[in-house]
Amino acid sequence: MMGGMHVKPLASAFHRVAASGRRLAEGWGASPRAQDVLTALGCLALMALDLPGLAAADNSLSGPQAAVVLTAGCATLLVRRRLPWASYVTALLFIGWLHELTLIQFALYSVGRYRGRRAGILATLGYVAFALAVFSLPGWPEPRAETLSAFLSLVVPIGVLASAVGIAAYRHDLVSELQARRAEAAVQGAVQQERTSVARDVHDFVGRELTLLTVRSEVLSVRARQTSYAKDFEELADTARRAHLVLNEIIVQRGERAATPGVDGLEELARESSRAGSPVRLVMDPDAHALSPLRQAAVYRVVQECLTNAAKHAHGETIEVVIRVDGPQLRIAVSNGLPARTPGRAPVSAGSGTASMSERVRSLGGTLTATRTEDAYEVTATLPRG
């Protein structure tokens, strides 16, 4: 704009056009490119109010020439995201040549919005210094006293306000991006946790069934050694063993799942183990049925893992399972004897069963120990009753 007397109405018009432009862009769901076009058109509309005065005041531009120049200046706002300094330098030229203060408001906002606080402050200081120098030179169309008053009361606040709004928008963008990344991380964490839960269940349930299948196939192959079915049972055992190896390579140890059976499922576990050749003596305190579902799930998983390990490393040995509720504590003890001789084939094992059990127990505030002697192996878990 040209004179100090026109600064106040056009300053308020700048904010009205900017606000309406934002609402229009949001209403249309406009892309960043469309928003830049709307910004450039809004700036041109404000500067068009000065076209009659530009031709008659202190420069030689005619109406058509001024329209072309102002349009070219507003076109720099189309690249304000990538090159905000282009519109800033153009706005300074407009101040020195045309005494036009509209474009600088959009330029300072763009620098603060897309380059941050430091760049916004530096741009504002440069604008103030340049404007003061221009307004102090001879040739400014208004009396010097009025010029200084307009400079202190309107020109400086306009630049500071435009830059401050841009910096605030920049900080808002940073906060929004941070929140979006946190939300994305939370979603990814939830997905990973669910995958962890599913993978652990696969490891626990499918791995156990593959172990039992391998053991029973080997037992049947021994029993059918003198028949034509012996080779088939051996191949079946090898297939189950290879499947278990692949399972251990793919599955990473995972978290807990709410659908894990409670202590009511221990008797069925004991029967399955007995059918597979490893008899189980189960002693359980009746108070265990009053435990929370989370603790019952922990009991089930610990006993299940111990029975699976016993089937791998001590097939045929009797397994003792004792579950006691003593006051505020829950105690799980699983022990089994060790075979007199080492089996010819090493069982398939990922070596992570004890670590998995310990992780579950620690998550509930308890402890787990595994002790091996010359003729026995015992796992003891103690955790709060809850």
Buried (B, 14 or more C-beta within 10 A) or exposed (E): BBBBEBBEEBBEBBEEBBEEBBEBBEEEEBEEEEBBBBBBBBBBBBBBBBBEBBBEBBBEBEEEEBBEBBEEBBBBBBBBBEBBBBBBEBBBBBBEEBBBBBBBBBBBBBBBBBBBBEBBBEBBEBBBEBBBEBBEEEEBBBEEEBBBEBBEEBBBEBBBBBBBBBBBBBBEEEEEEEEEEEEEEEEEEEEEEEEBBBBBBBBBEBBBBBBBBBBBBBBBBEEBEEEEBBEBBBEBBBBBBEBBBEBBEEBEBBBBBEEBBBBEBBEEBBEBBBEBBBBBEBEBBEEBEEBEEBBBBBBBBBBBBBBBBBBBBBBBBBBBBBBBBEEEEBBBBBBBBBEEEEEEEEBBBBEBBBEBBBBBBEEBEBEBEBEEEEEBBBBBBBBEBE
